[in-house]
Amino acid sequence: MSNQNFLARYAGKRLFLLGDEACAWGALFAGCDFYAAYPITPASEIAETMAQLLPQTGGVFVQMEDEIASIAACIGAVWAGARAMTATSGPGFSLMQENLGYAVMTETPLVVVDVQRSGPSTGQATKGAQGDILQARWGTHGDHEIVALCPWSVEETFWLTVKAFDIAERLRTPVVLLTDGEVGHFREPITLPHPKEVSVSERRFTTNREEVFGPQLVPPMARFGDGSFTHITGSTHKSNGLRDVETQAVHQQLVERLVRKIASAREQLRDIRTDIDENASVGVISLGAAARVAFGAVRKLRKSGLPVSFLRILTLWPFPERDVRDFCDRHRTVVVVEQNLGQLKRVVERFSKNRVLHYGRIGGVLPSVDEVAQFLQEVAK
């Protein structure tokens, strides 16, 4: 059965899904036809759902021996013409970093899902966290840009998965869906769209007259078996793909283009939600599951007469610098609420002339709305 025919059977159906399950459904609606992964909590339900559904759409599911092999298989599948996704959690995401850099260097469009869990190392294997914020940006070595999206609900997980595939194809780059254990295991209702209501950019292939690695900002791809002469390497290469690891100008031209194609799309990729109170001296910045608690605290304080503003980040990388700077400028104090010991706070501080505080908790338990509200109330005094 074709992907479109299979998905059309579910159009308009209201399902009660885990965030992980919604991620798998979003991938299917985005046209994903290859999935390779190694089971790891709290991302296992993505693999389980893909194993059940992907073969019914004519796609391929492969359980690999580890996370290194998983992302490598996805890269190979993409160059054979597939739309591919893999999913993991913290330890597996660490293992994928070298090949994530290879995907950046070879401009391979794929989606990597990281359902964050408590760490370092094995940590609390089944507990959610937000400790991979900086790893998503800087985990692989060298000068590079990355795109990372952060949902806070089941429905948003579905649509940001679709968006991740669209960005990957449009910019020919790997995209990280940076969800977390809580969002992955929330169970909420979602109405599935008709497949015709979901749009993902089509991959552009070379006509054999266009080079595959430049000089265009986003060059076309080749596909294994189509007759193109293309060398694909993670080494520094010229626009025809052939290695040149000695010439400084070749390396600078290549890497600057890879960085520029993401940086120049910053405004298109920008995705935030704000709820500004013009009388507020305190603002809250958050993302993912922690943002649900933070926004609950903001609403609680407003009901009691204390004005507080709120900003939620959906596209974490490239970072929404202008929005965060403007938000910080208009509030005497900004509190960053996150499920770690201050990773997002360190980034926010770069763009604020005013006071930036942190409220977070680790150990696999989110703070309560009342606890965050009490902290904000003390800050506002």
Contacts in CASP RR format, 6 or more apart in sequence:
PFRMAT RR
TARGET T0000
AUTHOR 0000-0000-0000
METHOD contacts of the structure
MODEL  1
MSNQNFLARYAGKRLFLLGDEACAWGALFAGCDFYAAYPITPASEIAETM
AQLLPQTGGVFVQMEDEIASIAACIGAVWAGARAMTATSGPGFSLMQENL
GYAVMTETPLVVVDVQRSGPSTGQATKGAQGDILQARWGTHGDHEIVALC
PWSVEETFWLTVKAFDIAERLRTPVVLLTDGEVGHFREPITLPHPKEVSV
SERRFTTNREEVFGPQLVPPMARFGDGSFTHITGSTHKSNGLRDVETQAV
HQQLVERLVRKIASAREQLRDIRTDIDENASVGVISLGAAARVAFGAVRK
LRKSGLPVSFLRILTLWPFPERDVRDFCDRHRTVVVVEQNLGQLKRVVER
FSKNRVLHYGRIGGVLPSVDEVAQFLQEVAK
1 56 0 8 1.000
1 57 0 8 1.000
1 58 0 8 1.000
2 57 0 8 1.000
2 58 0 8 1.000
3 28 0 8 1.000
3 31 0 8 1.000
3 33 0 8 1.000
3 57 0 8 1.000
3 58 0 8 1.000
3 59 0 8 1.000
3 195 0 8 1.000
4 195 0 8 1.000
6 28 0 8 1.000
6 53 0 8 1.000
6 56 0 8 1.000
6 57 0 8 1.000
7 28 0 8 1.000
7 29 0 8 1.000
7 57 0 8 1.000
7 192 0 8 1.000
7 194 0 8 1.000
7 195 0 8 1.000
8 194 0 8 1.000
8 195 0 8 1.000
10 192 0 8 1.000
11 192 0 8 1.000
11 193 0 8 1.000
11 194 0 8 1.000
11 195 0 8 1.000
12 191 0 8 1.000
12 192 0 8 1.000
12 193 0 8 1.000
12 194 0 8 1.000
13 191 0 8 1.000
13 192 0 8 1.000
14 189 0 8 1.000
14 190 0 8 1.000
14 191 0 8 1.000
14 192 0 8 1.000
15 25 0 8 1.000
15 189 0 8 1.000
15 190 0 8 1.000
15 191 0 8 1.000
15 192 0 8 1.000
16 187 0 8 1.000
16 188 0 8 1.000
16 189 0 8 1.000
17 25 0 8 1.000
17 154 0 8 1.000
17 187 0 8 1.000
17 188 0 8 1.000
17 189 0 8 1.000
17 190 0 8 1.000
18 45 0 8 1.000
18 154 0 8 1.000
18 184 0 8 1.000
18 185 0 8 1.000
18 186 0 8 1.000
18 187 0 8 1.000
19 45 0 8 1.000
19 154 0 8 1.000
19 157 0 8 1.000
19 179 0 8 1.000
19 183 0 8 1.000
19 184 0 8 1.000
19 185 0 8 1.000
19 186 0 8 1.000
19 187 0 8 1.000
19 188 0 8 1.000
20 42 0 8 1.000
20 43 0 8 1.000
20 44 0 8 1.000
20 45 0 8 1.000
20 46 0 8 1.000
20 49 0 8 1.000
20 87 0 8 1.000
20 115 0 8 1.000
20 157 0 8 1.000
20 184 0 8 1.000
20 185 0 8 1.000
21 45 0 8 1.000
21 46 0 8 1.000
21 49 0 8 1.000
22 154 0 8 1.000
22 155 0 8 1.000
22 157 0 8 1.000
22 158 0 8 1.000
22 161 0 8 1.000
22 190 0 8 1.000
23 46 0 8 1.000
23 87 0 8 1.000
23 113 0 8 1.000
23 157 0 8 1.000
23 158 0 8 1.000
23 161 0 8 1.000
23 177 0 8 1.000
23 179 0 8 1.000
23 184 0 8 1.000
24 45 0 8 1.000
24 46 0 8 1.000
24 49 0 8 1.000
24 50 0 8 1.000
24 53 0 8 1.000
25 49 0 8 1.000
25 53 0 8 1.000
25 158 0 8 1.000
25 192 0 8 1.000
26 32 0 8 1.000
26 158 0 8 1.000
26 159 0 8 1.000
26 161 0 8 1.000
26 162 0 8 1.000
27 35 0 8 1.000
27 50 0 8 1.000
27 85 0 8 1.000
27 111 0 8 1.000
27 161 0 8 1.000
27 165 0 8 1.000
28 53 0 8 1.000
28 54 0 8 1.000
28 57 0 8 1.000
29 158 0 8 1.000
29 162 0 8 1.000
29 192 0 8 1.000
29 193 0 8 1.000
29 195 0 8 1.000
29 198 0 8 1.000
30 83 0 8 1.000
30 161 0 8 1.000
30 162 0 8 1.000
30 164 0 8 1.000
30 165 0 8 1.000
30 166 0 8 1.000
30 198 0 8 1.000
30 200 0 8 1.000
31 83 0 8 1.000
31 165 0 8 1.000
31 200 0 8 1.000
32 54 0 8 1.000
32 83 0 8 1.000
32 84 0 8 1.000
32 85 0 8 1.000
32 111 0 8 1.000
32 165 0 8 1.000
33 54 0 8 1.000
33 57 0 8 1.000
33 58 0 8 1.000
33 59 0 8 1.000
33 60 0 8 1.000
33 82 0 8 1.000
33 83 0 8 1.000
33 84 0 8 1.000
34 59 0 8 1.000
34 60 0 8 1.000
34 62 0 8 1.000
34 73 0 8 1.000
34 74 0 8 1.000
34 77 0 8 1.000
34 78 0 8 1.000
34 82 0 8 1.000
34 83 0 8 1.000
34 84 0 8 1.000
34 85 0 8 1.000
35 47 0 8 1.000
35 50 0 8 1.000
35 54 0 8 1.000
35 60 0 8 1.000
35 61 0 8 1.000
35 62 0 8 1.000
35 74 0 8 1.000
35 84 0 8 1.000
35 85 0 8 1.000
35 86 0 8 1.000
36 61 0 8 1.000
36 62 0 8 1.000
36 63 0 8 1.000
36 64 0 8 1.000
36 69 0 8 1.000
36 70 0 8 1.000
36 71 0 8 1.000
36 73 0 8 1.000
36 74 0 8 1.000
36 77 0 8 1.000
36 84 0 8 1.000
36 86 0 8 1.000
37 43 0 8 1.000
37 46 0 8 1.000
37 47 0 8 1.000
37 50 0 8 1.000
37 63 0 8 1.000
37 64 0 8 1.000
37 67 0 8 1.000
37 70 0 8 1.000
37 86 0 8 1.000
37 87 0 8 1.000
37 88 0 8 1.000
38 63 0 8 1.000
38 64 0 8 1.000
38 65 0 8 1.000
38 66 0 8 1.000
38 67 0 8 1.000
38 69 0 8 1.000
38 70 0 8 1.000
38 88 0 8 1.000
38 92 0 8 1.000
39 47 0 8 1.000
39 63 0 8 1.000
40 67 0 8 1.000
40 88 0 8 1.000
40 89 0 8 1.000
40 90 0 8 1.000
40 91 0 8 1.000
40 92 0 8 1.000
41 89 0 8 1.000
41 117 0 8 1.000
41 125 0 8 1.000
41 126 0 8 1.000
42 89 0 8 1.000
42 115 0 8 1.000
42 117 0 8 1.000
42 126 0 8 1.000
42 127 0 8 1.000
42 128 0 8 1.000
42 181 0 8 1.000
42 184 0 8 1.000
42 185 0 8 1.000
43 87 0 8 1.000
43 88 0 8 1.000
43 89 0 8 1.000
43 113 0 8 1.000
43 114 0 8 1.000
43 115 0 8 1.000
43 184 0 8 1.000
45 184 0 8 1.000
45 185 0 8 1.000
46 87 0 8 1.000
46 113 0 8 1.000
46 115 0 8 1.000
47 61 0 8 1.000
47 63 0 8 1.000
47 87 0 8 1.000
50 61 0 8 1.000
50 85 0 8 1.000
51 61 0 8 1.000
51 63 0 8 1.000
54 60 0 8 1.000
54 61 0 8 1.000
55 61 0 8 1.000
60 77 0 8 1.000
60 82 0 8 1.000
62 73 0 8 1.000
64 70 0 8 1.000
64 73 0 8 1.000
66 95 0 8 1.000
67 86 0 8 1.000
67 88 0 8 1.000
67 91 0 8 1.000
67 92 0 8 1.000
67 93 0 8 1.000
67 95 0 8 1.000
67 96 0 8 1.000
68 95 0 8 1.000
68 96 0 8 1.000
68 98 0 8 1.000
68 99 0 8 1.000
70 86 0 8 1.000
70 88 0 8 1.000
70 96 0 8 1.000
71 86 0 8 1.000
71 96 0 8 1.000
71 99 0 8 1.000
71 100 0 8 1.000
71 103 0 8 1.000
71 110 0 8 1.000
71 112 0 8 1.000
72 99 0 8 1.000
73 84 0 8 1.000
73 86 0 8 1.000
74 84 0 8 1.000
74 85 0 8 1.000
74 86 0 8 1.000
74 110 0 8 1.000
75 84 0 8 1.000
75 99 0 8 1.000
75 102 0 8 1.000
75 103 0 8 1.000
75 106 0 8 1.000
75 108 0 8 1.000
75 110 0 8 1.000
76 84 0 8 1.000
76 108 0 8 1.000
77 84 0 8 1.000
78 84 0 8 1.000
78 108 0 8 1.000
78 109 0 8 1.000
78 110 0 8 1.000
79 108 0 8 1.000
79 221 0 8 1.000
79 222 0 8 1.000
79 223 0 8 1.000
79 224 0 8 1.000
79 232 0 8 1.000
80 223 0 8 1.000
80 224 0 8 1.000
81 203 0 8 1.000
81 223 0 8 1.000
81 224 0 8 1.000
83 109 0 8 1.000
83 110 0 8 1.000
83 165 0 8 1.000
83 169 0 8 1.000
84 110 0 8 1.000
84 111 0 8 1.000
85 110 0 8 1.000
85 111 0 8 1.000
85 112 0 8 1.000
85 113 0 8 1.000
85 165 0 8 1.000
86 96 0 8 1.000
86 110 0 8 1.000
86 111 0 8 1.000
86 112 0 8 1.000
86 113 0 8 1.000
87 112 0 8 1.000
87 113 0 8 1.000
87 114 0 8 1.000
87 115 0 8 1.000
88 95 0 8 1.000
88 96 0 8 1.000
88 112 0 8 1.000
88 113 0 8 1.000
88 114 0 8 1.000
88 115 0 8 1.000
89 114 0 8 1.000
89 115 0 8 1.000
89 116 0 8 1.000
89 117 0 8 1.000
89 181 0 8 1.000
90 114 0 8 1.000
90 116 0 8 1.000
90 117 0 8 1.000
90 119 0 8 1.000
90 132 0 8 1.000
90 135 0 8 1.000
91 121 0 8 1.000
91 122 0 8 1.000
93 112 0 8 1.000
93 114 0 8 1.000
93 132 0 8 1.000
93 135 0 8 1.000
93 136 0 8 1.000
94 135 0 8 1.000
96 112 0 8 1.000
97 135 0 8 1.000
97 139 0 8 1.000
97 140 0 8 1.000
97 141 0 8 1.000
98 140 0 8 1.000
100 112 0 8 1.000
100 139 0 8 1.000
100 140 0 8 1.000
100 146 0 8 1.000
100 174 0 8 1.000
101 140 0 8 1.000
101 141 0 8 1.000
101 144 0 8 1.000
101 174 0 8 1.000
102 108 0 8 1.000
102 234 0 8 1.000
103 110 0 8 1.000
103 173 0 8 1.000
103 174 0 8 1.000
104 140 0 8 1.000
104 144 0 8 1.000
104 145 0 8 1.000
104 146 0 8 1.000
104 173 0 8 1.000
104 174 0 8 1.000
104 258 0 8 1.000
105 234 0 8 1.000
105 258 0 8 1.000
106 232 0 8 1.000
106 233 0 8 1.000
106 234 0 8 1.000
107 172 0 8 1.000
107 173 0 8 1.000
107 213 0 8 1.000
107 219 0 8 1.000
107 221 0 8 1.000
107 258 0 8 1.000
108 172 0 8 1.000
108 173 0 8 1.000
108 174 0 8 1.000
109 168 0 8 1.000
109 169 0 8 1.000
109 171 0 8 1.000
109 172 0 8 1.000
109 173 0 8 1.000
109 174 0 8 1.000
109 175 0 8 1.000
109 203 0 8 1.000
109 221 0 8 1.000
110 168 0 8 1.000
110 174 0 8 1.000
110 175 0 8 1.000
111 161 0 8 1.000
111 164 0 8 1.000
111 165 0 8 1.000
111 168 0 8 1.000
111 174 0 8 1.000
111 175 0 8 1.000
111 176 0 8 1.000
111 177 0 8 1.000
112 174 0 8 1.000
112 175 0 8 1.000
112 176 0 8 1.000
112 177 0 8 1.000
113 161 0 8 1.000
113 176 0 8 1.000
113 177 0 8 1.000
113 179 0 8 1.000
114 132 0 8 1.000
114 136 0 8 1.000
114 176 0 8 1.000
114 177 0 8 1.000
114 178 0 8 1.000
114 179 0 8 1.000
115 179 0 8 1.000
115 180 0 8 1.000
115 181 0 8 1.000
115 183 0 8 1.000
115 184 0 8 1.000
116 128 0 8 1.000
116 129 0 8 1.000
116 130 0 8 1.000
116 131 0 8 1.000
116 132 0 8 1.000
116 178 0 8 1.000
116 179 0 8 1.000
116 180 0 8 1.000
116 181 0 8 1.000
117 123 0 8 1.000
117 124 0 8 1.000
117 125 0 8 1.000
117 126 0 8 1.000
117 127 0 8 1.000
117 128 0 8 1.000
117 129 0 8 1.000
117 180 0 8 1.000
117 181 0 8 1.000
118 124 0 8 1.000
118 127 0 8 1.000
118 128 0 8 1.000
118 129 0 8 1.000
118 362 0 8 1.000
118 363 0 8 1.000
118 364 0 8 1.000
119 129 0 8 1.000
119 131 0 8 1.000
124 363 0 8 1.000
124 364 0 8 1.000
127 181 0 8 1.000
127 363 0 8 1.000
127 364 0 8 1.000
127 365 0 8 1.000
128 180 0 8 1.000
128 181 0 8 1.000
128 182 0 8 1.000
128 289 0 8 1.000
128 339 0 8 1.000
128 364 0 8 1.000
129 180 0 8 1.000
129 181 0 8 1.000
129 339 0 8 1.000
129 340 0 8 1.000
129 362 0 8 1.000
129 363 0 8 1.000
129 364 0 8 1.000
130 180 0 8 1.000
130 287 0 8 1.000
130 288 0 8 1.000
130 289 0 8 1.000
130 290 0 8 1.000
130 338 0 8 1.000
130 339 0 8 1.000
130 340 0 8 1.000
130 343 0 8 1.000
130 344 0 8 1.000
131 339 0 8 1.000
131 340 0 8 1.000
131 343 0 8 1.000
132 178 0 8 1.000
133 178 0 8 1.000
133 316 0 8 1.000
133 338 0 8 1.000
133 340 0 8 1.000
133 343 0 8 1.000
133 344 0 8 1.000
133 347 0 8 1.000
134 343 0 8 1.000
134 346 0 8 1.000
134 347 0 8 1.000
136 146 0 8 1.000
136 148 0 8 1.000
136 176 0 8 1.000
136 178 0 8 1.000
136 316 0 8 1.000
136 317 0 8 1.000
137 146 0 8 1.000
137 148 0 8 1.000
137 316 0 8 1.000
137 317 0 8 1.000
140 146 0 8 1.000
143 255 0 8 1.000
143 259 0 8 1.000
144 255 0 8 1.000
144 258 0 8 1.000
144 259 0 8 1.000
145 258 0 8 1.000
145 259 0 8 1.000
145 261 0 8 1.000
145 262 0 8 1.000
145 263 0 8 1.000
145 317 0 8 1.000
145 318 0 8 1.000
146 174 0 8 1.000
146 176 0 8 1.000
146 262 0 8 1.000
146 317 0 8 1.000
147 164 0 8 1.000
147 167 0 8 1.000
147 168 0 8 1.000
147 171 0 8 1.000
147 173 0 8 1.000
147 174 0 8 1.000
147 175 0 8 1.000
147 176 0 8 1.000
147 262 0 8 1.000
147 269 0 8 1.000
147 315 0 8 1.000
147 317 0 8 1.000
147 318 0 8 1.000
148 175 0 8 1.000
148 176 0 8 1.000
148 177 0 8 1.000
148 178 0 8 1.000
148 315 0 8 1.000
148 316 0 8 1.000
148 317 0 8 1.000
149 160 0 8 1.000
149 163 0 8 1.000
149 164 0 8 1.000
149 175 0 8 1.000
149 176 0 8 1.000
149 177 0 8 1.000
149 178 0 8 1.000
149 271 0 8 1.000
149 314 0 8 1.000
149 315 0 8 1.000
149 316 0 8 1.000
150 160 0 8 1.000
150 178 0 8 1.000
150 179 0 8 1.000
150 287 0 8 1.000
150 288 0 8 1.000
150 313 0 8 1.000
150 314 0 8 1.000
150 315 0 8 1.000
150 316 0 8 1.000
151 157 0 8 1.000
151 159 0 8 1.000
151 160 0 8 1.000
151 177 0 8 1.000
151 179 0 8 1.000
151 183 0 8 1.000
151 288 0 8 1.000
151 314 0 8 1.000
152 183 0 8 1.000
152 287 0 8 1.000
152 288 0 8 1.000
152 289 0 8 1.000
152 291 0 8 1.000
152 292 0 8 1.000
152 312 0 8 1.000
153 183 0 8 1.000
153 186 0 8 1.000
153 188 0 8 1.000
153 292 0 8 1.000
154 183 0 8 1.000
154 184 0 8 1.000
154 186 0 8 1.000
154 187 0 8 1.000
154 188 0 8 1.000
154 189 0 8 1.000
154 190 0 8 1.000
155 188 0 8 1.000
155 190 0 8 1.000
156 314 0 8 1.000
157 177 0 8 1.000
157 179 0 8 1.000
157 183 0 8 1.000
157 184 0 8 1.000
158 190 0 8 1.000
160 177 0 8 1.000
160 314 0 8 1.000
161 177 0 8 1.000
162 198 0 8 1.000
162 200 0 8 1.000
164 175 0 8 1.000
164 176 0 8 1.000
164 177 0 8 1.000
165 175 0 8 1.000
165 200 0 8 1.000
166 199 0 8 1.000
166 200 0 8 1.000
166 201 0 8 1.000
167 173 0 8 1.000
167 175 0 8 1.000
167 269 0 8 1.000
168 174 0 8 1.000
168 175 0 8 1.000
169 200 0 8 1.000
169 201 0 8 1.000
169 202 0 8 1.000
169 203 0 8 1.000
170 201 0 8 1.000
170 218 0 8 1.000
171 218 0 8 1.000
171 261 0 8 1.000
171 262 0 8 1.000
171 265 0 8 1.000
172 203 0 8 1.000
172 218 0 8 1.000
172 219 0 8 1.000
172 221 0 8 1.000
172 261 0 8 1.000
173 261 0 8 1.000
173 262 0 8 1.000
176 317 0 8 1.000
178 316 0 8 1.000
179 288 0 8 1.000
180 288 0 8 1.000
180 289 0 8 1.000
180 339 0 8 1.000
181 289 0 8 1.000
182 288 0 8 1.000
182 289 0 8 1.000
182 339 0 8 1.000
182 366 0 8 1.000
183 288 0 8 1.000
183 289 0 8 1.000
186 289 0 8 1.000
203 221 0 8 1.000
204 220 0 8 1.000
204 221 0 8 1.000
205 220 0 8 1.000
205 221 0 8 1.000
205 222 0 8 1.000
205 223 0 8 1.000
205 226 0 8 1.000
206 212 0 8 1.000
206 219 0 8 1.000
206 220 0 8 1.000
206 221 0 8 1.000
206 222 0 8 1.000
206 228 0 8 1.000
206 230 0 8 1.000
207 220 0 8 1.000
208 227 0 8 1.000
208 228 0 8 1.000
210 216 0 8 1.000
210 219 0 8 1.000
210 220 0 8 1.000
211 219 0 8 1.000
211 239 0 8 1.000
211 240 0 8 1.000
211 241 0 8 1.000
212 219 0 8 1.000
212 220 0 8 1.000
212 221 0 8 1.000
212 222 0 8 1.000
212 228 0 8 1.000
212 230 0 8 1.000
212 239 0 8 1.000
212 240 0 8 1.000
212 241 0 8 1.000
213 219 0 8 1.000
213 237 0 8 1.000
213 238 0 8 1.000
213 239 0 8 1.000
213 240 0 8 1.000
213 241 0 8 1.000
213 254 0 8 1.000
214 239 0 8 1.000
214 257 0 8 1.000
215 239 0 8 1.000
215 257 0 8 1.000
217 257 0 8 1.000
217 260 0 8 1.000
217 261 0 8 1.000
217 264 0 8 1.000
218 261 0 8 1.000
219 239 0 8 1.000
222 228 0 8 1.000
222 230 0 8 1.000
230 241 0 8 1.000
231 237 0 8 1.000
231 240 0 8 1.000
231 241 0 8 1.000
231 242 0 8 1.000
231 243 0 8 1.000
232 241 0 8 1.000
233 241 0 8 1.000
233 243 0 8 1.000
235 243 0 8 1.000
235 245 0 8 1.000
236 243 0 8 1.000
236 244 0 8 1.000
236 245 0 8 1.000
236 250 0 8 1.000
236 251 0 8 1.000
236 254 0 8 1.000
237 243 0 8 1.000
237 244 0 8 1.000
237 250 0 8 1.000
237 254 0 8 1.000
238 244 0 8 1.000
238 250 0 8 1.000
238 254 0 8 1.000
244 250 0 8 1.000
244 251 0 8 1.000
245 251 0 8 1.000
262 269 0 8 1.000
262 318 0 8 1.000
263 318 0 8 1.000
265 318 0 8 1.000
266 318 0 8 1.000
269 315 0 8 1.000
269 318 0 8 1.000
270 315 0 8 1.000
270 318 0 8 1.000
270 320 0 8 1.000
270 323 0 8 1.000
271 313 0 8 1.000
271 314 0 8 1.000
271 315 0 8 1.000
271 320 0 8 1.000
272 311 0 8 1.000
272 312 0 8 1.000
272 313 0 8 1.000
272 314 0 8 1.000
272 315 0 8 1.000
272 320 0 8 1.000
272 323 0 8 1.000
273 311 0 8 1.000
273 312 0 8 1.000
273 314 0 8 1.000
274 309 0 8 1.000
274 310 0 8 1.000
274 311 0 8 1.000
274 312 0 8 1.000
274 323 0 8 1.000
274 327 0 8 1.000
275 295 0 8 1.000
275 298 0 8 1.000
275 309 0 8 1.000
275 310 0 8 1.000
275 311 0 8 1.000
276 309 0 8 1.000
276 310 0 8 1.000
276 330 0 8 1.000
277 302 0 8 1.000
277 307 0 8 1.000
277 308 0 8 1.000
277 309 0 8 1.000
278 307 0 8 1.000
279 307 0 8 1.000
280 307 0 8 1.000
280 308 0 8 1.000
280 309 0 8 1.000
280 331 0 8 1.000
281 307 0 8 1.000
281 331 0 8 1.000
281 332 0 8 1.000
281 333 0 8 1.000
281 380 0 8 1.000
282 307 0 8 1.000
282 308 0 8 1.000
282 309 0 8 1.000
282 331 0 8 1.000
282 332 0 8 1.000
282 333 0 8 1.000
282 334 0 8 1.000
282 335 0 8 1.000
282 376 0 8 1.000
282 379 0 8 1.000
282 380 0 8 1.000
283 308 0 8 1.000
283 309 0 8 1.000
283 310 0 8 1.000
283 311 0 8 1.000
283 327 0 8 1.000
283 331 0 8 1.000
283 333 0 8 1.000
283 334 0 8 1.000
283 335 0 8 1.000
284 294 0 8 1.000
284 295 0 8 1.000
284 297 0 8 1.000
284 298 0 8 1.000
284 308 0 8 1.000
284 309 0 8 1.000
284 310 0 8 1.000
284 311 0 8 1.000
284 334 0 8 1.000
284 335 0 8 1.000
284 336 0 8 1.000
284 337 0 8 1.000
284 376 0 8 1.000
285 311 0 8 1.000
285 312 0 8 1.000
285 313 0 8 1.000
285 324 0 8 1.000
285 327 0 8 1.000
285 334 0 8 1.000
285 335 0 8 1.000
285 336 0 8 1.000
285 337 0 8 1.000
285 344 0 8 1.000
285 348 0 8 1.000
286 293 0 8 1.000
286 294 0 8 1.000
286 295 0 8 1.000
286 310 0 8 1.000
286 311 0 8 1.000
286 312 0 8 1.000
286 313 0 8 1.000
286 336 0 8 1.000
286 337 0 8 1.000
286 338 0 8 1.000
286 344 0 8 1.000
287 312 0 8 1.000
287 313 0 8 1.000
287 314 0 8 1.000
287 316 0 8 1.000
287 338 0 8 1.000
287 344 0 8 1.000
288 312 0 8 1.000
289 339 0 8 1.000
289 366 0 8 1.000
290 337 0 8 1.000
290 338 0 8 1.000
290 339 0 8 1.000
290 360 0 8 1.000
290 366 0 8 1.000
291 312 0 8 1.000
291 337 0 8 1.000
293 337 0 8 1.000
293 366 0 8 1.000
293 367 0 8 1.000
293 368 0 8 1.000
293 369 0 8 1.000
293 372 0 8 1.000
294 310 0 8 1.000
294 337 0 8 1.000
294 372 0 8 1.000
295 310 0 8 1.000
295 312 0 8 1.000
296 369 0 8 1.000
296 372 0 8 1.000
296 373 0 8 1.000
297 308 0 8 1.000
297 337 0 8 1.000
297 369 0 8 1.000
297 370 0 8 1.000
297 372 0 8 1.000
297 373 0 8 1.000
297 376 0 8 1.000
298 308 0 8 1.000
298 309 0 8 1.000
298 310 0 8 1.000
298 376 0 8 1.000
300 369 0 8 1.000
300 370 0 8 1.000
300 373 0 8 1.000
301 307 0 8 1.000
301 308 0 8 1.000
301 373 0 8 1.000
301 376 0 8 1.000
301 377 0 8 1.000
301 380 0 8 1.000
302 308 0 8 1.000
306 376 0 8 1.000
306 377 0 8 1.000
306 380 0 8 1.000
308 376 0 8 1.000
308 380 0 8 1.000
309 327 0 8 1.000
309 330 0 8 1.000
309 331 0 8 1.000
311 323 0 8 1.000
311 324 0 8 1.000
311 327 0 8 1.000
313 320 0 8 1.000
313 344 0 8 1.000
319 347 0 8 1.000
321 351 0 8 1.000
324 348 0 8 1.000
324 351 0 8 1.000
324 352 0 8 1.000
325 351 0 8 1.000
325 352 0 8 1.000
327 334 0 8 1.000
328 334 0 8 1.000
328 348 0 8 1.000
328 351 0 8 1.000
328 352 0 8 1.000
328 353 0 8 1.000
328 354 0 8 1.000
328 356 0 8 1.000
329 352 0 8 1.000
329 353 0 8 1.000
329 354 0 8 1.000
331 354 0 8 1.000
332 354 0 8 1.000
332 355 0 8 1.000
333 354 0 8 1.000
333 355 0 8 1.000
333 356 0 8 1.000
333 357 0 8 1.000
333 379 0 8 1.000
333 380 0 8 1.000
334 348 0 8 1.000
334 352 0 8 1.000
334 354 0 8 1.000
334 355 0 8 1.000
334 356 0 8 1.000
334 357 0 8 1.000
335 356 0 8 1.000
335 357 0 8 1.000
335 358 0 8 1.000
335 359 0 8 1.000
335 375 0 8 1.000
335 376 0 8 1.000
335 379 0 8 1.000
336 342 0 8 1.000
336 344 0 8 1.000
336 345 0 8 1.000
336 348 0 8 1.000
336 356 0 8 1.000
336 357 0 8 1.000
336 358 0 8 1.000
336 359 0 8 1.000
337 359 0 8 1.000
337 360 0 8 1.000
337 367 0 8 1.000
337 372 0 8 1.000
338 344 0 8 1.000
338 345 0 8 1.000
338 358 0 8 1.000
338 360 0 8 1.000
339 360 0 8 1.000
339 361 0 8 1.000
339 362 0 8 1.000
339 364 0 8 1.000
339 366 0 8 1.000
340 360 0 8 1.000
340 362 0 8 1.000
341 358 0 8 1.000
341 360 0 8 1.000
341 362 0 8 1.000
342 358 0 8 1.000
342 360 0 8 1.000
345 356 0 8 1.000
345 357 0 8 1.000
345 358 0 8 1.000
348 356 0 8 1.000
349 356 0 8 1.000
357 379 0 8 1.000
359 367 0 8 1.000
359 372 0 8 1.000
359 375 0 8 1.000
360 367 0 8 1.000
361 367 0 8 1.000
END
